[in-house]
Amino acid sequence: MWQRVTAFPQRNCIVLPSRTAYDQEAMKLCAYILGMGCMLIAARFGGNRLNAAEPSVQPEPRWVEIGSEKVVIGRDSKSADGRNALAWTVDSSEPIDWSLLEKDADHFYEQYDVKEIWVVNIPDKKKVGTVGDKGGYVRPGSHRTLSVAWSPVENGRRFALAAYQWKWGTDTLLLLDVGADDCRSNQIGPVLDKAIEAQIKRGKPRLTGPFDSTYLLTGLPELGKKTGFSSPTTVGLPFVTKDREHDASIIEGILSLKLARAGEGPTASVVRIAPGPLPNDPFAESARLAKADRELNAIYSALLKRLSPSSQNTLRAEQRAWLEQRDRKADETVRNKSDSENARIVRDRVLRQLTEERSAQLRKR
């Protein structure tokens, strides 16, 4: 059956999209917006997770609580792996102001004296042993100049060299043999002093002494080539020896020591003495500066105890002014150094020289 078709004349008109096409475009737009929203939410959530995963930097703890006792972690006494440290108990009949340790550690060390020095395991909050020797290692003020160098752990044990200084040199040098639950020690200073004096007699037979040697432990690397531990049982130990009467340097160099464990405690034997200027590197200058700082702190603290309260305040103000002046001089020297010089070496050298001059001034008072 045929249908009749009426023809209309062609006119200009706007062609609207079909409902189906419109819905497809709208869905694409919604999908785009939804996708962007999901990405922003994921980024925000992921950022929060990253922030939560990154712990905030916490200051190094200055003390640790072991049992019912708080002990102060000795400055620069922690091993590189954070496992061991030397810590000291406070000798005080009055309540201890622990907040002072956080606010002004130098003042805390100055105000309180030491009762015992412990070897501690920091992560386990455990006392491993007590440091001491027949000569009385724990003396008033020994905690203020305490320094230590740790070897790597081998078969659950490690060696450490511990010392404190006095105004002429190293007063006591101990070799520690530290395990998980025990610590043994021996005084090795006399062995090293004897080897150095023999070296002096061979090279300068007219010198008769007495001699005072300083052993530079601060900053020794746990694994080093010339200085520090080249193995768990071998260590290169920098030293400086002076003539006590004239306060003049006689010899300096590096002692190579072989460490061993024996029935009565650890032992050290001098394998070699390499005399000559200490290496002109950041470690050597920083170690000398650390030694000079410890010596100045000991002299300064001893002087404070002899003064009246008003004179103490005057000396503290004088010392603060001197520290600011010292730092300005060091900064000025670094700015004027040649391009071939290492900035850290130059700065540490100036700081050390000025610190030694200050010690000499205070010693005369």
Secondary structure, DSSP 8 states (H G I E B T S, - for coil): ------------------HHHHHHHHHHHHHHHHHHHHHHHHHHHHHHHHHHHS-------SEEEETTEEEEE-TT---TTSSEEEEEEEE-SS---HHHHHH-HHHHHHH-EEEEEEEEETTTTEEEEEE--TT-S--TTGGGS-EEEE---BTTBEEEEEEEEETTEEEEEEEEEE-SS-EEEEE-HHHHHHHHHHHHHHH-TT----EEEEE--TT--SS-SSSEEEETTEEEEEEEEEETTTTEEEEEEEEEEEEEEETTEEEEEEEEEEES----SHHHHHHHHHHHHHHHHHHHHHHHHHS-HHHHHHHHHHHHHHHHHHHHHHHHHHHT--TTS-HHHHHHHHHHHHHHHHHHHHHT-
